[in-house]
Amino acid sequence: MTNIIDATELEPGQVELDRLTWMNCNEAATYLRKSPNALRIMVSRGYIRPRRLRRRLYFRKVELDRMLESN
């Protein structure tokens, strides 16, 4: 049995997070199972380092995985 998700199984606007390299704030919060506000608090405390592009925060999936494994 494979673990492949067909595009028709996803709801409109839903993104498969495992295939992303960079995530915006909402996608990263969903991936971490936190609220976007909790993610921003983690950023302000220095737990996660975001990249900024035009006033938006972006997170690397590899760094989020590393943070989860270290805790």
RAGI-V275397 format. One record per residue. N is the residue number from 1. PHI is phi as a letter, one per 40 degrees, with the letter a starting at -180 (* if undefined). OMEGA is omega in degrees with one decimal (* if undefined). D_CENTER is the distance of its C-alpha to the mean C-alpha in whole Angstrom. Layout:
n: [N/N]
phi: [PHI/PHI]
omega: [OMEGA/OMEGA]
d_center: [D_CENTER/D_CENTER]
//
This chain:
n: [1/2/3/4/5/6/7/8/9/10/11/12/13/14/15/16/17/18/19/20/21/22/23/24/25/26/27/28/29/30/31/32/33/34/35/36/37/38/39/40/41/42/43/44/45/46/47/48/49/50/51/52/53/54/55/56/57/58/59/60/61/62/63/64/65/66/67/68/69/70/71]
phi: [*/c/b/c/b/c/c/c/c/c/c/d/g/c/b/c/c/c/c/c/c/b/b/c/c/c/c/c/c/c/c/c/f/b/c/d/c/c/c/c/c/c/c/c/c/g/c/b/b/c/b/b/a/f/g/b/c/b/b/c/c/c/c/c/c/c/c/c/c/c/c]
omega: [-179.3/-177.0/-177.4/179.0/176.9/-179.1/179.6/179.5/-179.8/175.9/177.8/-179.6/-179.9/-177.8/175.5/-170.1/-178.0/-177.5/-177.2/173.2/177.9/-180.0/173.0/-173.9/-178.5/179.2/178.8/178.6/177.5/179.8/179.7/-176.1/176.1/173.7/176.1/178.4/177.4/177.1/177.8/176.3/177.7/177.6/-177.6/177.7/175.7/179.0/-178.5/179.1/178.4/169.9/-178.8/174.2/-179.7/175.6/177.3/178.9/175.7/-176.1/175.6/-179.4/179.9/-179.8/176.6/177.5/179.5/179.2/179.6/-178.7/-178.3/-178.8/*]
d_center: [27/24/20/20/19/21/20/22/20/17/18/18/15/13/11/11/7/9/11/8/9/7/5/6/7/7/4/2/6/6/5/6/9/10/11/10/13/13/10/12/15/13/13/17/18/16/14/11/12/11/13/14/16/18/17/13/11/8/6/8/6/10/10/7/9/12/12/12/15/17/17]
//
